[in-house]
Structure formats: C-alpha cells, structure tokens
Amino acid sequence: MAIETPSTTAPATAGAPRTTPGPVPGSDRLTIRAKLVLFVLCAAQFMVALDFSILNVSLPVLGKDLGMTQANLQWAVTAFALPSGGFLLLFGRIADLVGRRKLFLTGLAVFTAASVLATLAWDPASFLAARAIQGLGAAVIVPTGMSLLTTTFPEGPQRDRALGISGTLLSLGFTIGVVLGGVFTDNFGWRSTMGILAVAGVIVLAAAPGLLTESRHPRRPRIDVPGAVTVTGGLLALIYALTTAAQQGFGRADVIAALAAGIALLVGFVAVEYRAAEPLVSLQMLRRRTVAWGNLAGITTFAMMSSVVFLLTLYLQEIRGLSAFRTGLVFGVQGVAAALTGMTASRVIGRFGTRTVLIGGLLLQAALTTALLLLGTGPSGTWIALVAVTVACVGHLWVIVSYGITATSGLPDHEQGLATGLVSSSQQLGLTVGIPLLSALASSRTRLLDGIHLAVAADVAILLVVAALVTVGLRRASAGSR
C-alpha cells in the first residue's frame, strides 16, 4: 500500500474542493480546518472499530430473533472480519490509482448502506450479507483514511499527534463498542447496534466531501496482481480457519485445509513481493529495524487487547451472569482510562523516551493480563476483571502511541507515507486476527473458565515474547545508527 507524504502528493483533481493548508508550518498547532479534517478521519476509523465489537454482547438476542443457531452465530463476526482484513492492502493500492478521497467516500457510502441493511435484516442470509458488505466498506475506509491523514499532517509533532489520536480512537472504539452494545441491546434491541452505525455513517459522509481534498500517487502505479491475489487469499483463508476453529475446533478438514492454504499463500506473497517492481508492501521497508519491530509491537498490542475484551465479555456474561448492560459498564471504566491515557501519552513519551514507553507498555499490559488467571466463579472475579483490564489498557495505549512514532521515525520523506501505511495495516490486522486466535484456544476446553485461563496464559506469553524481541531489536537498531 503506497501512501504519499504531502510533498509527493499530486495536486487535487479538477472538481475536488480546494482547501487551505491544514497544519501551521513549523508549529504543532492545527488550524480549525485541520482539526475538522482530523475529526472526520478519526470518526470514520472509530466507526469501523466500533463495528468490530458492538455485536459481541448482543449475539444471543440476535440469534433468537433471526433464528440463527448457536453454531452459526460466529458468522455474525466472521462475515465482517473476512473482507475487512482480507481486502485491506488491495484497496489501499486501488486508492493510489483512482484517488484516495474518491475511494474513501465510496467506502463510507457502502458501509453506511450496509449498516441500514443490517438494521432491517429479515433473516440470517440478509444479515450476514449486510455484514460482509460492511466489511468491504471497512476495508476501503481504513487504508484510504490513513492515507488522507498522512497527506494532511507532515512528519513531526503534528503527525505524531494525529497518529496518536487516531490509534487511541481505534482502540477506544473497540472498547466503547462493547459498552454501547450492552446499553443499546438491553434498552432498544440488537437492531439499534447496527442503526447507530448507519447514523454515524450518514454524519461522517455528510461532513467529509467539503473538508477532504483528492490525492493520489504522483505516478499511476500498476496493481501488483499476483501480490493482491496471494495476500487477499491468504488472509481470507487464515481468518476463516481461525474463526471457524474458535467454534468448531482445529480438527475439522476445512479448518486444516484453510490453515494450510492461508500459510502457503502468505509465503507465496512474500516471494512475490521480493520480485515485484511495484509491490503492495515494500519488504525492503521492513528491513529497517524500527519499522519492523514497531509494527510487530502494534499488531501484538491490538490483537491481545481486543482478545482480552472478547474473553472477558464471555466471562462476565456466561460465567458471572451479568447482563449486557452491566457488562458494558465494566468496559466503560476501561474506556475512560483509555481516553485519559491517550491524552497524556505524548507527555509520558516526552519524559521517558519512545522506546522505554513502548516496551514498558507491553510489559504493563502483560502484567495486568496475568491477573486474569485469578478469575473464578465468585463475585471477586468481576472486580479482578474491572481493575485488570482498566490498568492493562493504560499500557496498551502507551504502546499504540509509541509504536506509531517508532515505526515512522528516522525515515526519509519519500518513505514516510509507506511507513505510516504499514502502521494502519498493523492496527487493522491486529484487530482482525487476535479474537479468532485466542477464542479458538478458549473453545478447546470443555469448561469455559478453563478455556479462558488457557487463552489468557497464551495472551501473556505472546506479549512477553514480543516485548523481549522488541527490546533486543530496538537496541540493535539504536546501536547501528550510532
């Protein structure tokens, strides 16, 4: 996904609205117009993140209303996750060709229309079709929205601030989705969870055209067809295998076949990208240690934190017997912590340094996730969940802000856009693969609490291993730069 910096972005096309420069040169202050642009782009990303989790607590009610069996309820999530993760890189490249603003608005329109269809769904087929179309719209919105963000805010304090806000809202959207899902399902029914997305889509779609300018690659790059086919097919197969295994186990023939196909296609994608003249993802870029280790931290923190939220949703409702509304309140406290941490993370980084905050955030997230191994069937489990997930979210937000800075720092101007594109891909892929991976582990045990403990232990182990790898990798990067 090639994303250009402001200095290399082509002029706005004819007919596109003109804008005054967003940022104030040489300052970290933003003009009012730039703030509005940031609001629109972040609102779109927030809306997509919301869609990842807003249905979690309403699935039992939804299944009864539409006549979906327990075994098929997973498709309410999978139907969205498959296209949203699988087509991410492909739509990022198409945006380079046809224009990012144009494709961003198209994605918003598709997402909004699909949300209306999901709200009005009359049977399982119509609902799952709507969810799949929502996923396609999300796969357009995420890369084009991030591209437009990087062409508005130049490298330095302005871009760091914009990336920090965007990443914070993406994480916050996932958490707030659980809260809103509980509140809306208990008071207005499950359809309201899709209706709120439709309303949000209409608002963003009404504001965006007058604020955003068109941008595209200064050249017209060719679409890397072999790369697009292998990465899209690989991601689709892998996500299908993990989400199906979460409900049915890893022993099914289609799960094994999909896992094998996904791995083979992704290996093929790497081979293709090494030889491609204009690759979807520059593997040369990933040879830069700060880019590679920063994005590994990003994928990990998003995957593991979203998984914890999902596992705790199961725990609080299925084991502790909390209502959807009360479950939402638990995560509401986490949402407040996320908002406050996101506002202060840049100050923490300024005092202690990006690398220290990045590694410290991973370790803090791991430490508080470890506390979830104490979850039991008694009432203390609710309080353990509340405190642990709230404090873990502090570390999570530290990682979000610091990894975006790490993965985009020290690069020449012509590589900044591509590096930022990798940051957005890491966020989306983390949200997409984390839940099916750990929920598959949780479902591998007959007793749900035992499965949750196993998944939590895997979550902690992954965080600790990645923290160690990032520590060593960034130290070598720092030594090599001297």
For each residue, the residues with C-beta under 8 A, 3 or more apart:
1: 88 89 92 93 96 143 147 280 281 418 421 422 425
2: 92 93 96 217 221 278 417 418 421
3: 92 96 143 146 147 150 151 417 418 420 421
4: 8 9 10 147 150 151 215 217 218 417
5: 8 9 150 151 154 155 413 414 416 417
6: 9 150 151 152 154
7: 154 413
8: 4 5 218 413 414 417
9: 4 5 6 151 215 216 218
10: 4 13 215 216 217 218
11:
12: 16 17 18 213 214 215
13: 10 16 99 214 216
14:
15:
16: 12 13 101 213 214
17: 12 209 210 211 212 213
18: 12 213
19: 22 33 37 211 212 213
20: 31 33
21: 25 31
22: 19 30 31 33 34 37 152 153
23: 27 29 30 31 34 152 153 154 158
24: 27 29 30 31
25: 21
26:
27: 23 24
28: 156 157 158 161
29: 23 24
30: 22 23 24 34 35 38 158 161
31: 20 21 22 23 24 34 35
32: 35 36
33: 19 20 22 36 37 211
34: 22 23 30 31 37 38 152 153
35: 30 31 32 38 39
36: 32 33 39 40 207 211
37: 19 22 33 34 40 41 148 152 211 212
38: 30 34 35 41 42 149 152 153 162 165
39: 35 36 42 43
40: 36 37 43 44 204 207 208 211 212
41: 37 38 44 45 145 148 149 152 166
42: 38 39 45 46 165 166 169
43: 39 40 46 47 200 203 204
44: 40 41 47 48 104 108 141 145 204 208
45: 41 42 48 49 141 142 145 146 166 169 170 173
46: 42 43 49 50 169 170 172 173
47: 43 44 50 51 111 141 173 197 200 201 204
48: 44 45 51 52 84 111 138 141 142 170 173
49: 45 46 52 53 169 170 171 172 173 174 177 431
50: 46 47 53 54 173 174 176 177 180 197 200
51: 47 48 54 55 80 134 138 177 197
52: 48 49 80 81 173 174 177 306 431
53: 49 50 56 173 174 175 177 178 181 306 309 310
54: 50 51 58 177 178 180 181 184 193 196 197
55: 51 58 59 62 76 77 181 190 193
56: 53 59 77 177 178 181 310 313
57: 178 181 182 185 313 317 324 327 328
58: 54 55 61 62 181 182 184 185 190 193 324
59: 55 56 62 63 73 76 77
60: 63 64 73
61: 58 64 65 185 189 190 324
62: 55 58 59 65 66 68 73 76 127 190
63: 59 60 66 67 68 69 70 72 73
64: 60 61 67
65: 61 62 189 190
66: 62 63 121 123 124 127
67: 63 64 123 124
68: 62 63 72 73 75 76 124
69: 63 72 73
70: 63 73
71: 74 247 248
72: 63 68 69 75 124
73: 59 60 62 63 68 69 70 76
74: 71 77 78 243 244 246 247
75: 68 72 78 79 128 131
76: 55 59 62 68 73 79 80 127 128 131
77: 55 56 59 74 80 81 243 435
78: 74 75 81 82 239 240 243 244 436
79: 75 76 82 128 129 131 132 135
80: 51 52 76 77 83 84 131 132 134 135 138
81: 52 77 78 84 85 135 239 243 432 435 436
82: 78 79 85 86 132 135 236 239 240 243
83: 80 86 87 132 135 136 138 139 236
84: 48 80 81 87 88 134 135 136 138 139 142 428 432
85: 81 82 88 139 235 239 428 429 432 433
86: 82 83 139 232 233 235 236 239
87: 83 84 90 91 136 139 140 232
88: 1 84 85 91 92 139 142 143 235 425 428 429
89: 1 92 93 143 228 231 232 280 281 425
90: 87 93 94 139 228 231 232 280
91: 87 88 94 95 103 107 139 140 143 144
92: 1 2 3 88 89 95 96 143 144 147 280 421 425
93: 1 2 89 90 96 97 221 223 224 228 280
94: 90 91 97 98 103 223
95: 91 92 98 99 100 103 104 140 143 144 147 216
96: 1 2 3 92 93 100 216 217 221
97: 93 94 216 217 220 221 223
98: 94 95 102 103 216
99: 13 95 102 103 214 215 216
100: 95 96 103 104 144 147 148 151 214 215 216
101: 16 104 105 144 148 212 213 214 215
102: 98 99 105 106 214
103: 91 94 95 98 99 100 106 107 140 144
104: 44 95 100 101 107 108 140 141 144 145 148 208 212
105: 101 102 108 109 205 208 209 212
106: 102 103 109 110 140
107: 91 103 104 110 111 137 138 139 140 141 144
108: 44 104 105 111 112 137 141 201 204 205 208
109: 105 106 112 113 137 205
110: 106 107 113 114 133 136 137 140
111: 47 48 107 108 114 115 134 137 138 140 141 197 201
112: 108 109 115 116 137 197 198 201 202 205
113: 109 110 116 117 133
114: 110 111 117 118 130 131 133 134 136 137
115: 111 112 118 119 130 134 194 195 197 198 201
116: 112 113 119 120 198
117: 113 114 120 121 126 129 130 133
118: 114 115 121 127 130 131 134 194 197
119: 115 116 191 192 194 195 198
120: 116 117 191
121: 66 117 118 126 127 130 191
122: 126
123: 66 67 126 127
124: 66 67 68 72 127 128
125: 128 129
126: 117 121 122 123 129 130
127: 62 66 76 118 121 123 124 130 131
128: 75 76 79 124 125 131 132
129: 79 117 125 126 132 133
130: 114 115 117 118 121 126 127 133 134 194
131: 75 76 79 80 114 118 127 128 134 135
132: 79 80 82 83 128 129 135 136
133: 110 113 114 117 129 130 136 137
134: 51 80 84 111 114 115 118 130 131 137 138 197
135: 79 80 81 82 83 84 131 132 138 139
136: 83 84 87 110 114 132 133 139 140
137: 107 108 109 110 111 112 114 133 134 140 141
138: 48 51 80 83 84 107 111 134 135 141 142
139: 83 84 85 86 87 88 90 91 107 135 136 142 143
140: 87 91 95 103 104 106 107 110 111 136 137 143 144
141: 44 45 47 48 104 107 108 111 137 138 144 145
142: 45 48 84 88 138 139 145 146 424 427 428
143: 1 3 88 89 91 92 95 139 140 146 147 421 424 425
144: 91 92 95 100 101 103 104 107 140 141 147 148
145: 41 44 45 104 141 142 148 149 424
146: 3 45 142 143 149 150 166 420 421 423 424
147: 1 3 4 92 95 100 143 144 150 151 215 417 421
148: 37 41 100 101 104 144 145 151 152 212 215
149: 38 41 145 146 152 153 162 163 166 420
150: 3 4 5 6 146 147 153 159 416 417 420 421
151: 3 4 5 6 9 100 147 148 215 417
152: 6 22 23 34 37 38 41 148 149 162
153: 22 23 34 38 149 150 158 159 161 162
154: 5 6 7 23 158 159
155: 5 159 408 413 416
156: 28 159 160
157: 28 160 161
158: 23 28 30 153 154 161 162
159: 150 153 154 155 156 162 163 408 420
160: 156 157 163 164 346 404 405
161: 28 30 153 157 158 164 165 346
162: 38 149 152 153 158 159 165 166
163: 149 159 160 166 167 401 404 405 408 420 423
164: 160 161 167 168 342 345 346 400 401 404
165: 38 42 161 162 168 169 342
166: 41 42 45 146 149 162 163 169 170
167: 163 164 170 171 400 401 404 423 427
168: 164 165 171 172 338 339 341 342 345 397 400 401
169: 42 45 46 49 165 166 172 173 342
170: 45 46 48 49 166 167 173 174 302 400 427 431
171: 49 167 168 174 175 302 305 338 393 396 397 400
172: 46 49 168 169 175 176 335 338 339 342
173: 45 46 47 48 49 50 52 53 169 170 176 177
174: 49 50 52 53 170 171 177 178 305 306 309 431
175: 53 171 172 178 179 309 331 334 335 338 393
176: 50 172 173 179 180 331 335
177: 49 50 51 52 53 54 56 173 174 180 181
178: 53 54 56 57 174 175 181 182 309 313 327 328 331
179: 175 176 182 183 328 329 331 332 335
180: 50 54 176 177 183 184 193 196 328
181: 53 54 55 56 57 58 177 178 184 185 193 324 328
182: 57 58 178 179 185 186 323 324 325 326 327 328 329
183: 179 180 186 187 324 325 328
184: 54 58 180 181 187 188 189 190 192 193 196
185: 57 58 61 181 182 188 189 190 192 193 324 325
186: 182 183 323 324 325
187: 183 184 192 325
188: 184 185 191 192
189: 61 65 184 185 192
190: 55 58 61 62 65 184 185 193 194
191: 119 120 121 188 194 195
192: 119 184 185 187 188 189 195 196
193: 54 55 58 180 181 184 185 190 196 197
194: 115 118 119 130 190 191 197 198
195: 115 119 191 192 198 199
196: 54 180 184 192 193 199 200
197: 47 50 51 54 111 112 115 118 134 193 194 200 201
198: 112 115 116 119 194 195 201 202
199: 195 196 202 203
200: 43 47 50 196 197 203 204
201: 47 108 111 112 115 197 198 204 205
202: 112 198 199 205 206
203: 43 199 200 206 207
204: 40 43 44 47 108 200 201 207 208
205: 105 108 109 112 201 202 208 209
206: 202 203 209
207: 36 40 203 204 210 211
208: 40 44 104 105 108 204 205 211 212
209: 17 105 205 206 212
210: 17 207
211: 17 19 33 36 37 40 207 208
212: 17 19 37 40 101 104 105 148 208 209
213: 12 16 17 18 19 101
214: 12 13 16 99 100 101 102
215: 4 9 10 12 99 100 101 147 148 151
216: 9 10 13 95 96 97 98 99 100 220
217: 2 4 10 96 97 220 221
218: 4 8 9 10
219:
220: 97 216 217
221: 2 93 96 97 217 278
222: 277 278
223: 93 94 97 228
224: 93 227 228 272 273 276 278 279 280
225: 228 229
226: 229 230 272 276
227: 224 230 231 269 272 273 276 279 280 281
228: 89 90 93 223 224 225 231 232 280
229: 225 226 232 233
230: 226 227 233 234 265 266 268 269 272
231: 89 90 227 228 234 235 265 266 269 280 281
232: 86 87 89 90 228 229 235 236
233: 86 229 230 236 237 261 262 265
234: 230 231 237 238 261 262 263 264 265 266 268 269
235: 85 86 88 231 232 238 239 262 266 429 432
236: 82 83 86 232 233 239 240 262
237: 233 234 240 241 258 259 261 262 265
238: 234 235 241 242 258 259 262 263 266 433
239: 78 81 82 85 86 235 236 242 243 262 432 433 436
240: 78 82 236 237 243 244 258 262
241: 237 238 244 245 255 256 258 259 262
242: 238 239 245 246 433 436 437 440
243: 74 77 78 81 82 239 240 246 247 436
244: 74 78 240 241 247 248 252 254 255 258
245: 241 242 248 249 250 252 255 436 440 443
246: 74 242 243 435 436 439 440 442 443
247: 71 74 243 244 443
248: 71 244 245 252 255
249: 245 252 255 440 443 444
250: 245 255 256 259 440 444
251: 255 256
252: 244 245 248 249 255 256
253: 256 257
254: 244 257 258
255: 241 244 245 248 249 250 251 252 258 259
256: 241 250 251 252 253 259 260
257: 253 254 260 261
258: 237 238 240 241 244 254 255 261 262
259: 237 238 241 250 255 256 262 263
260: 256 257 263 264
261: 233 234 237 257 258 264 265
262: 233 234 235 236 237 238 239 240 241 258 259 265 266
263: 234 238 259 260 266 267
264: 234 260 261 267 268
265: 230 231 233 234 237 261 262 268 269
266: 230 231 234 235 238 262 263 269 270
267: 263 264 270 271
268: 230 234 264 265 271 272
269: 227 230 231 234 265 266 272 273
270: 266 267 273 274 283
271: 267 268 274 275
272: 224 226 227 230 268 269 275 276 279
273: 224 227 269 270 276 279 280 281 282 283
274: 270 271 283
275: 271 272
276: 224 226 227 272 273 279 280
277: 222
278: 2 221 222 224
279: 224 227 272 273 276 282 283
280: 1 89 90 92 93 224 227 228 231 273 276
281: 1 89 227 231 273 285 286 422 425
282: 273 279 285 286 418
283: 270 273 274 279 286 287
284: 287
285: 281 282 288 291 415 418 419 422
286: 281 282 283 291 292 295 422
287: 283 284 292
288: 285 291 292 411 477
289: 292 293 473 474 476 477 480
290: 293 294 406 407 409 410 474 477
291: 285 286 288 294 295 407 408 411 419 422
292: 286 287 288 289 295 296 473
293: 289 290 296 297 406 469 470 473 474 477
294: 290 291 297 298 358 403 404 406 407 408 423
295: 286 291 292 298 299 403 407 422 423 425 426
296: 292 293 299 300 466 469 470
297: 293 294 300 301 358 362 399 403 406 466 470
298: 294 295 301 302 399 400 403 404 407 423 426 427 430
299: 295 296 302 303 426 429 430
300: 296 297 303 304 362 430 462 463 466
301: 297 298 304 305 361 362 365 396 399 400 403 430 463
302: 170 171 298 299 305 306 400 426 427 429 430 431 434
303: 299 300 306 307 429 430 431 433 434 437 462
304: 300 301 307 308 365 369 434 438 459 462 463
305: 171 174 301 302 308 309 365 392 393 396 434
306: 52 53 174 302 303 309 310 430 431 434 435
307: 303 304 310 311 434 435 437 438 439 455 459
308: 304 305 311 312 369 372 389 392 456 459
309: 53 174 175 178 305 306 312 313 331 334 389
310: 53 56 306 307 313 314 435 438 439
311: 307 308 314 315 372 438 439 442 452 455 456
312: 308 309 315 316 330 331 372 385 389
313: 56 57 178 309 310 316 317 327 331
314: 310 311 317 318 319 442 448 452
315: 311 312 318 319 320 375 381 385 448 449 452
316: 312 313 319 320 322 326 327 330 382 385
317: 57 313 314 320 321 322 323 324 327
318: 314 315 321 448
319: 314 315 316 377 381 448 449 452
320: 315 316 317 377 379 381 382
321: 317 318
322: 316 317 326 327 330 382
323: 182 186 317 326 327
324: 57 58 61 181 182 183 185 186 317 327 328
325: 182 183 185 186 187 328 329
326: 182 316 322 323 329 330
327: 57 178 182 313 316 317 322 323 324 330 331
328: 57 178 179 180 181 182 183 324 325 331 332
329: 179 182 325 326 332 333
330: 312 316 322 326 327 333 334 382 385 386 389
331: 175 176 178 179 309 312 313 327 328 334 335 389
332: 179 328 329 335 336
333: 329 330 336 337 386 390
334: 175 309 330 331 337 338 389 390 393
335: 172 175 176 179 331 332 338 339
336: 332 333 339 340
337: 333 334 340 341 390 391 393 394
338: 168 171 172 175 334 335 341 342 393 396 397
339: 168 172 335 336 342 343
340: 336 337 343 344
341: 168 337 338 344 345 393 394 397 398
342: 164 165 168 169 172 338 339 345 397 400 401
343: 339 340
344: 340 341 347 348
345: 164 168 341 342 348 349 357 397 398 400 401 402
346: 160 161 164 349 350 401
347: 344 350 351
348: 344 345 351 352 357 398
349: 345 346 352 353 354 357 398 401 402 405
350: 346 347
351: 347 348
352: 348 349 356 357 360
353: 349 356 357
354: 349 357 358 402 405 406 409
355: 358 359 402 406 474 478
356: 352 353 359 360
357: 345 348 349 352 353 354 360 361 398 401 402
358: 294 297 354 355 361 362 398 399 402 403 406 470 474
359: 355 356 362 363 467 470 471 474
360: 352 356 357 363 364 395 398
361: 301 357 358 364 365 394 395 396 397 398 399 402
362: 297 300 301 358 359 365 366 395 399 463 466 467 470
363: 359 360 366 367 395 463 464 467
364: 360 361 367 368 391 392 394 395 398
365: 301 304 305 361 362 368 369 392 395 396 399 463
366: 362 363 369 370 395 460 463 464 467
367: 363 364 370 371 392 395
368: 364 365 371 388 389 391 392 395
369: 304 308 365 366 372 388 392 456 459 460 463
370: 366 367 373 456 460
371: 367 368 374 384 387 388
372: 308 311 312 369 375 384 385 388 389 452 456
373: 370 453 456 457 460
374: 371 381 384
375: 315 372 381 384 385 449 452 453 456
376: 380 381 449
377: 319 320 381 449
378: 381
379: 320 382 383
380: 376 383 384
381: 315 319 320 374 375 376 377 378 384 385
382: 316 320 322 330 379 385 386
383: 379 380 386 387
384: 371 372 374 375 380 381 387 388
385: 312 315 316 330 372 375 381 382 388 389
386: 330 333 382 383 389 390
387: 371 383 384 390 391
388: 368 369 371 372 384 385 391 392
389: 308 309 312 330 331 334 368 372 385 386 392 393
390: 333 334 337 386 387 393 394
391: 337 364 368 387 388 394 395
392: 305 308 364 365 367 368 369 388 389 395 396
393: 171 175 305 334 337 338 341 389 390 396 397
394: 337 341 361 364 390 391 397 398
395: 360 361 362 363 364 365 366 367 368 391 392 398 399
396: 171 301 305 338 361 365 392 393 399 400
397: 168 171 338 341 342 345 361 393 394 400 401
398: 341 345 348 349 357 358 360 361 364 394 395 401 402
399: 297 298 301 358 361 362 365 395 396 402 403
400: 164 167 168 170 171 298 301 302 342 345 396 397 403 404
401: 163 164 167 168 342 345 346 349 357 397 398 404 405
402: 345 349 354 355 357 358 361 398 399 405 406
403: 294 295 297 298 301 358 399 400 406 407 423 426
404: 160 163 164 167 294 298 400 401 407 408 423
405: 160 163 349 354 401 402 408 409
406: 290 293 294 297 354 355 358 402 403 409 474
407: 290 291 294 295 298 403 404 419 422 423 426
408: 155 159 163 291 294 404 405 411 416 419 420 423
409: 290 354 405 406
410: 290 481
411: 288 291 408 415 416 419
412: 415 416
413: 5 7 8 155 416
414: 5 8 417
415: 285 411 412 418 419
416: 5 150 155 408 411 412 413 419 420
417: 2 3 4 5 8 147 150 151 414 420 421
418: 1 2 3 282 285 415 421 422
419: 285 291 407 408 411 415 416 422 423
420: 3 146 149 150 159 163 408 416 417 423 424
421: 1 2 3 92 143 146 147 150 417 418 424 425
422: 1 281 285 286 291 295 407 418 419 425 426
423: 146 163 167 294 295 298 403 404 407 408 419 420 426 427
424: 142 143 145 146 420 421 427 428
425: 1 88 89 92 143 281 295 421 422 428 429
426: 295 298 299 302 403 407 422 423 429 430
427: 142 167 170 298 302 423 424 430 431
428: 84 85 88 142 424 425 431 432
429: 85 88 235 299 302 303 425 426 432 433
430: 298 299 300 301 302 303 306 426 427 433 434
431: 49 52 170 174 302 303 306 427 428 434 435
432: 81 84 85 235 239 428 429
433: 85 238 239 242 303 429 430 436 437
434: 302 303 304 305 306 307 430 431 437 438
435: 77 81 246 306 307 310 431 438 439
436: 78 81 239 242 243 245 246 433 439 440
437: 242 303 307 433 434 440 441
438: 304 307 310 311 434 435 441 442 455 458 459
439: 246 307 310 311 435 436 442 443 455
440: 242 245 246 249 250 436 437 443 444
441: 437 438 444 451 454 455 458
442: 246 311 314 438 439 445 448 451 452 454 455
443: 245 246 247 249 439 440 451
444: 249 250 440 441 451 454
445: 442 448 450 451 454
446: 450
447: 450 451
448: 314 315 318 319 442 445 451 452
449: 315 319 375 376 377 452 453
450: 445 446 447 453 454
451: 441 442 443 444 445 447 448 454 455
452: 311 314 315 319 372 375 442 448 449 455 456
453: 373 375 449 450 456 457
454: 441 442 444 445 450 451 457 458
455: 307 311 438 439 441 442 451 452 458 459
456: 308 311 369 370 372 373 375 452 453 459 460
457: 373 453 454 460 461
458: 438 441 454 455 461 462
459: 304 307 308 369 438 455 456 462 463
460: 366 369 370 373 456 457 463 464
461: 457 458 464 465
462: 300 303 304 458 459 465 466
463: 300 301 304 362 363 365 366 369 459 460 466 467
464: 363 366 460 461 467 468
465: 461 462 468 469
466: 296 297 300 362 462 463 469 470
467: 359 362 363 366 463 464 470 471
468: 464 465 471 472
469: 293 296 465 466 472 473
470: 293 296 297 358 359 362 466 467 473 474
471: 359 467 468 474 475
472: 468 469 475 476
473: 289 292 293 469 470 476 477
474: 289 290 293 355 358 359 406 470 471 477 478
475: 471 472 478 479
476: 289 472 473 479 480
477: 288 289 290 293 473 474 480 481
478: 355 474 475 481 482
479: 475 476 482
480: 289 476 477
481: 410 477 478
482: 478 479
